[in-house]
Amino acid sequence: MLQTLLRGRVLTFHREPAGAEDTDAYSYIEDGALLLEAGQIVATGGYDDIAPRATGAEVIDHRPHLLMPGFIDTHIHFPQLQIVASWGSQLLEWLNGYTFPAEAQYGDAQHARAMAGRFCDLLTDHGTTTAVAFCSSHKGSAEALFSEAHSRDMRMIAGKTLMDRNAPDEVLDTPQSGYDDSVALIEAWHGQGRLSYAITPRFAITSTPAQMETAQALAARYPHCYVQTHLSENQAEIAYTAELYPQARDYLDVYEAYGLLGPRTLLGHAIHLRPREIATIAETQSHPVFCPTSNLFLGSGLFDDAGLRAQGITNAIATDIGAGTSFSMLQTLNEGYKILQLQDQKLHALRAFHWITRGNAHVLGLGDRIGSLDAGTEADIVVLDSRATPAMALRMDRAETLAEELFALQMMGDDRAIVETYVAGNPQKKGRQ
């Protein structure tokens, strides 16, 4: 079977680095190589050690660039790619003014299919090889995204949004149709190739108790699926949820009461949490998802990464397109660094790059498949150029360590720093030229 040998500087993490001096947390090979075959990484190591094993392989020399695991985006809205950078307002006004009208268009299957291709292109252009996506409430939107991702052998976790109130009719379903459509999608797509399904109640405000029961029934019937939703993004949302669910002890209790918490549950935002909620998230091993560019754009608040981590909670990080303002996980790290700075918390570059690779992979329970460059894992790889722009090149003239290079990429990088993205060993950027 045809093999490919990628040559370049190789960086992969074995655990979360404690700081700049924690060199045991990662492997860095100055003249490294990755041997790929059938969508897998067959071997990783020094070029002189790996090259003799690659007889007849296509050799792609990416020197002097950096080879890393592909980035993982754990919270993104597929139907919102055309409303990025729409004039801002806060969450509930944003949904009514921009989000719901945009998502209504995804009732048109042809539009959904066209946008699915653009969406996946934008992900890989920015170095993202795995995404956890909200589709619209229309079954066809999820079918379009799954079909597109499957055609690329791309790892995608997605689900049709469940929402049966407090939105225009064009984006509403019913508890029964939401259940039936979700079952059909799960049976057709979950476990196909590299696809997984996420049961997706948008948030408590747009789901009646009857529809929350639907989500509960789906999670009980399909325990290997993920659950994704939103939690405590801003104070007005929290207050409205309390009006709609007066019996709930707090916002999180809405999801807890319907059995939706657990290690496969992703809670977008989770900014304004009460002590009981934090304790319950820790106990259930659910995962908050930090969405820095979105939180800043909508003025939602500051995510307390260190406070949650201190309670034993493992946080994910994500773009949250389209209130998020960039498809780039590099720019996500940029803004995340600043949010944490405002709270006297630090995001060192080594931990940052661990977070968007191995860290997010372990949140998803996929650390044995993605997020590293270990032999036997899936060949999702990003090639990074730390001198991609004149400003970055000037900065790199003064950089002396790997950590400094990574920090320059973290703060100054975007899609221009992505030389190539490999999904299951297949080049995505040059492959379209």
N, C-alpha and C positions, 0 to 999 in steps of 0.2 A: 504493500500500500504506500502511496506517495507520502513522503515526509517533508517537513519544512524546518529549516534551522534558522532561528532568529538570533542575530549577534548584536550585543550592545551591553551597556551597563545594567546589571540586573539587581533589582531591589524587591525583596519580599519579607513579610513579617511573620514571626512565629508566635508572638503574643503582643499585648499592648505595651509599648515602651514607657518606662517610668520617667524618662527624661532624655536629654541629649547624650548623656554618658552611658545609657543602657544599650550597649552594642550587642548584647546577647539576645535582644528581642527581635533582631532582624538579621538577614543575610544580605550583604552588598558585595557584588562581584564586579570589579572594574572592567574586566574583559570576559563577559559572561555569555552564555548561550542557552536557548530554550529549544528543545527538540519536540516538534509537534507532529501528531499523527492522528487521523480520524477524530479531530475535534478535541483531543486530549493533549496535555503536556506529558510527554514520555520521559523526559529527563531535563534536569536543571543543573547547571554547574559552570565551571570555567570553560571557556571556548576550547582550549587545548584538550580538555578531558572529554567534552561532548562531541566535538567534530569527528573524531574517528568512528563514532557510532552512526554517523549520518551519511553513509555511503549512498550516493545517488539522490540525496535530499536537495531540494531547492534552498539555496542559502540567501537570506535577506540580511544585509549588513546595515543595521541601524546606528552604528557608532557615529558620533559620540553620545547619542541620545540614551535616555533612561527607559528601561523596560520595567513596567509594574503591572500588577493585577488590574483588570478593568474596574472602573468605578461602579459603585452600587448606589442607586437612588431609591430610597425607601418610602417616598411619599410624593406622588406627582399626579396631576390631573390631565389625562389624555385629551379631553375635549376643550381644554383651556389654552392650547398653544397659540391661538390667534388673539387672545386678550391680554397677553403679557404687555406690561407698560401701558395699560389703560389708566386714565387719570384716577388717582387713588381716592378712596374713601375707606371707612372702616368696614369690618367684616360683613355685617348684615346688609348694608347698603351695596357693598361690592357684589354680593351674591345676586341681589335683585337687579342691579344695574348692568352687570356685565356677564356674570357666570351663567345664570339661567337662560338668558337669550342665546348665548353661544352654545350651550349644551342642547338647546332645543333643535339646533340644526343637525344634530347627530341622529335624529329620527330618520334622516335620509341616508340610506345605506351606502349610496354612491359617495356622498360627502364623507362619511365615516371611513370608507376604504381609502379615499384619496388622502385624508389627513393621517391615517395610520402610517402610511409610507413616509410622510414628512416627519411625523413624530419620531419614528425609529431612526431616521436619518439624523435628526437633530440630537438625539441621545448619543449616537455613536460618534458624530462629529465632535462632541464635547467629551469623549472618552468614557461614556457610560455604557456598560455592557449588560447590566441587570437593572430592572426597574420594577417598582411596586406601584401600580397605576389604578386610579379611579377612572372608570369609563362613565358614560352618561347613564341615565336610567333606561336607555333603549337597549334591548338585547343585541341589536345589530351593531352597536358601537363596540361591545365586547368581542363579538365575532370578528369584526374587522381587525381589531388590534391583535387578537390571538392568531388570526390567520397570517397577518403580516409578520409577527414575531416568529411564528413557526416556520415560515418560508426562509427566514434568515438563520434558523437554529439558534435563536436568541432567547436567553432566559428571561421570562416575563411572568410576573405575578400580577393578576388584574381581576377586576370584577365589575359587573354592572351595578350601578348605584341604586340602592333601595331608598325611595322617598315618596311618600304618599300624602304630604300636606305642606302648607306654607311655601308653595312655589307655583309658578304658572302650570296650567293643565298640560302643556306640551312636554313637560319634564316629569310629570307624576306617573307613578304606577299605582297598583293596589297591593295589599298584602298577598292576595292570591296570585296575581300576575307576577309580582316580584318573586314569589316562591317558585312558581312554575318556570319562569325564565331562568332563574338561578340554577335550578336543578338541571335544566336542559343544557346550560352552559358548562356546568361542572361535569356532567356525564360526557359531553363532547370533547372538552378541552383539558380538564385537570389531569395532569400526568402524561399528556401527549408531548413527546419530545421533552423540551425544557420548560414547559408551561405549568403554572400552578394557578389555582383559583383563590381569590380573596372574597369572602362574604363581606358585603360593603354597605352597611347602613350609613348614609352620609353623616348625619349626626342626629341627636335626639330631637332637635327642632323640626326636622323634616320627616320624622317617622312617628306615626301614631303608636300607642301601645300594641295594637294589633300587628303592626308591621315589625315591631321589636320582637314580638312572639315568632314572626316569620323568620327573622334572623336567628333567633334561638333554636328553632326547629332545624334550620339549615346547618348550624354549627354542631348540633347534636348528631345529625345524620351524616355529616361529612367532617369528622374531627381532624382530618389531615389537611383541610383547607385552612387558609389564613383568615383572620378577621381584621378589617381596617375601618377606622372611623376617625372622627375629630373629637377633641376634648379640651374644654377650658381655654379657648383661644383668646377671647376677650371678655370683659366684665358684662357687657350687654348680652352676649350669648349665654353666659352663665345664668343671669337673672331671668331671661326668657325661658330657659330650660327648667328653672325652678317653678315657674308659673305653669308650664305644661305637664310637669311631673311632680306635683306637690307632695307626693308620698315619699319621694326619694330623699335620702339623707344629704346628698350632694350630687353634683353632676355625674361623677364616676359611678355612683350607685345605680343610675339608670342602666348602664351597661352590665354592671355586676348582677343586678336583679334578673337579667335575662340570660345569664350564663355566658357572657361574651368575652370574659377576661381569661387570659392564659398566656403561655409562652409564645403562641403564634398570633397574638393580638398586638396590632400597631396603633398607637394612640397619637394622632397628629396633633402637634403643638404642646398640649399639656403644660401651659405656662402658669396659670393661676390655680394652683392646687392647694387643698387643705391638708392638714396633717393626716387625717383619716384616709384620704385618697392616696397620699404618698405611701402609707403603710400597706394599703390594699394592693397597689401596683407592685410593690416589692413582694408581697406574699404570693400573688398570683403569677409573678414573673412576666407580667405584661411589659410592653416596651413603649415609652414615650418617644416621639420623633421630633427632633429639633429642626425647625424650618426657618433659618435665620433671615434670608432675604425677604421672605413673606412677612415674617413678624415685624421687620423694620418698615416694609412698604405699607402695611396696613396699620402700623402703630399699635400692635397688639400687646407687646410687653417683652420682657427679657426672660429667656429660658434659663432656669437654674440648674445647669449641668452638674456642677460640683455638689450641690445640695442633694440631688437625686442619686448621684453615684455614691455619696456617703451612706445612703440607705440601702445600698446593695442593688440598685436598679441599673440595668444596662440600657443606655439610650442609643437610638439610631439618629442619623442626620440625613437631611434630604433637601431638595430644591423647592418643593411645593409650587411648581409651575401650575397656574398662571398668576396667582398673587405673588409667588416667587418671581424674581426679576431676571433670572439667568438659568439656562439649562446646565451651566457649568458647575460641577462639584468643586472645582477650584475656587470659583467665586463664592460658592456656598461656604467654604472654609474661611475665605476672606472675611465675610460678614459675620460668620460665627465667632471668629477670633475677636472681633470688635465688641460684639454683644457680651462675651465673657469678660473682656477687659473692663467693661463698665461695671462689672460686679466683682472686680479684683480676682477673677479666675483666669487661668492661663490655658492656652491651646498651643502647645509646642508642636512644631512642624511634624516631628516623627509620629506623635500621637494622632495628629490630624490626618495624615495619610494612612495610618493604620485604620482610623475610623471609617474612611470612605471605601476601604477595601475589606480586610479581614474582619474589622469590627462590625460593619453592617452585615457581612456574610454570617457571622455568628448570631447576630440578632435574628436573622431569618432561619436559623438552624441549618445553614448550608455551608458551614465552614469546611466541610470535607469535600466540597465540590467547587466552590468559587472563593474569591477573595485572597488567594495566594498563588504562588507560582510553583508549588510543590508538584513533583511527579505524581501522576494519577488524577490531577484536578483538570477541570475544563479549561480549554485554551482561550480564555478571555483575557486579553492583554492590551494595555495602552502604552504607546510610545510617546515620551514627553521630551520636548525641546525647551530647556530652561533659558535659551537665548532667542526665543521666538520673536521678540520685538526689540527695537533699538533700546528702549528703556530697560528691558530685562537683560540685554547683553551688557549694558553699562553696569548694572548691578552685579552681574555674574563676574565681571572683571575684578571685583573685590571679594567675591565669595571664596572661602578657603575650606569649607567643610560640606559634607553631604547635607547636614541639617540646614545650613545657610542656603544651599541650593533649593531644598524643598520649601523653605520658608518663602523664597522668592517666587516659586511656582504657586504657593498657597495664596500669596497676597497680590501677585501681578499677573498670574496666568489665566487663560480662558481657552476658547476653542483654537486660537492661534498656536497655542503650545502643544496641541495634540497633533503629532506627526502622522500617526496611524492608530487605528483601533481594530483589534482582531476579536471577532465573535466566533467561538468554537473553531478558532484557527483560521478563519476567513477574513481577509482585509476588507474593511467597510468603506474607508475613504477613497483609497486608490481604486478599489473595486467598482466605484461608480463613475470613474473618470473615463 
